[in-house]
Amino acid sequence: MRKCDVIVIGGGPAGITFSRELKKLKPKTDIIMLRPEKHSMVYCAIPYAIEGLFDPTKVYKKDNLITDVGVQLIQRSAQKIDLKTKRVIDDIGETYEAAKIFIATGASPILPQIPGTRAKNIYTVKTQADMEALIANFDQHPKQAIVIGAGAIGIEQAQAYRTRGLEVHLIDMADRVLVNMLDEDMAALVNDSIQEQGIHLQLNTQIKSIKTKYDRATQASFSNGKSIELDPDRDFIVFAIGMKPDIGIFEGQGLEITSEGIVIDNQMRTNIPGIYAAGDCCAYFSGIDGESISGRLATNAVPMAKVAARVIAGKDDTYEGFYNGAATCAYDLRIGSTGFTATMAAQHGINTIAGHGETTTLFPMMPGAGKLKVKIVADATNLQVIGGQVISTLPVTDKIDILTLALQRRLTLKDLSQLSYSAQPWQSFFPARNAIVEACEHALDNSA
């Protein structure tokens, strides 16, 4: 039996961040990390590796991120865990015991409950094996791909396959792409961009059945009555319809779990003493209204893991909730959102008002000036800003970060309309206007 201070189960963003932070604060802490994967991955770069923009090995994180700070990395999976005794047995039968366990098992892609989804030419996109299998499939010279799910992962996959010359069908049951990021008015710009590049977009459509022959998909049929034939030897289907927490190994031990994952408090503590968790395997709540909300993003996992490490190190720290600032690309468009869309706010029982701001990305006379469009969503009752969406031809993450800070500080439309900003011909519109400020002023006008 190997004993240590802390066992980390999982080696993704939460596991790595937690281990490094705890070692920084308490260098003598003996940490063992069990990681089943050969490599930890830069998940959001996988579509671009598949597209062929760089060598796929560049998405592998280096093990020395944790080994150089003194963490013992063991590339095995946990097969049995006793949370009360804090003992773990790995896949070769070795036993570990610790004073504390940090759970960072992440989440896995969901497949729909229909026959045929286990066919050999059906894929999900999360692991090293997924990426390598999809890249290897191009050796068969596929002509066609079907992508189910038009969220960020689905759109990025569809672009990768279209760039490689395939006929691509992008299917989603929602009435727009990026339904968790954008309202209908903003999503329309993305819908148009995708279709202009030759991707066949079908919305308000569900996959109903998959025909197979010799363990390979030959046809996909949909709720709109249409079917798509596939060459089973080379064409393929990719599912990107959501993620489920990897927590099955912990069931039946008294650990509080919901459909969203392991229940934790604002210090990443579970209901079992000495057991902590963070990242995609956890259920948590919105920083806006305190209600349960999904938030499976590395940019959530990282601060959650830091809180857990600081608490274990004896510091007083808390995590205030998900704001879900996120970004993606659709060809020349850069797209981002944070907080609630107007649609999501309505689902949470919040009446909203919205405002739009639109400028060019640079001074209009500058070469390469494109469009920048901002939407601000606010609570109609108190005018607190609760969400923002940005679409531009230049990166939007800086603007999404500003809007997220506004949510965290609970700024009102009036507060944010007073944003003091900078201007420069190569980097912004004229000093007279700022798209965020303009969107807030527009929303204030709508509130009168």
Secondary structure, 3 states (H helix, E strand, C coil): CEEEEEEEECCCHHHHHHHHHHHHHCCCCCEEEECCCCCCECHHHHHHHHHCCCCHHHHECCCHHHHCCCCEEECCCEEEEECCCCEEEECCCCEEEEEEEEECCCEEECCCCCCCCCCCCEECCCCHHHHHHHHHHHHHCCCEEEEECCCHHHHHHHHHHHHCCCEEEEECCCCCCCCCCCCHHHHHHHHHHHHHCCCEEECCCCEEEEEEECCEEEEEEECCCCEEECCCCCCEEEECCCEEECCHHHCCCCCCEECCEEECCCCCECCCCCEEECCCCEEEEECCCCCEECCCCHHHHHHHHHHHHHHHCCCCCCCCCECCCEEEEECCEEEEEEECCHHHHHHCCCCEEEEEEEEECCCCCCCCCCEEEEEEEEECCCCEEEEEEEEECCCCHHHHHHHHHHHHCCCEHHHHHCCCCCCCCCCCCCCCCCHHHHHHHHHHHHHC
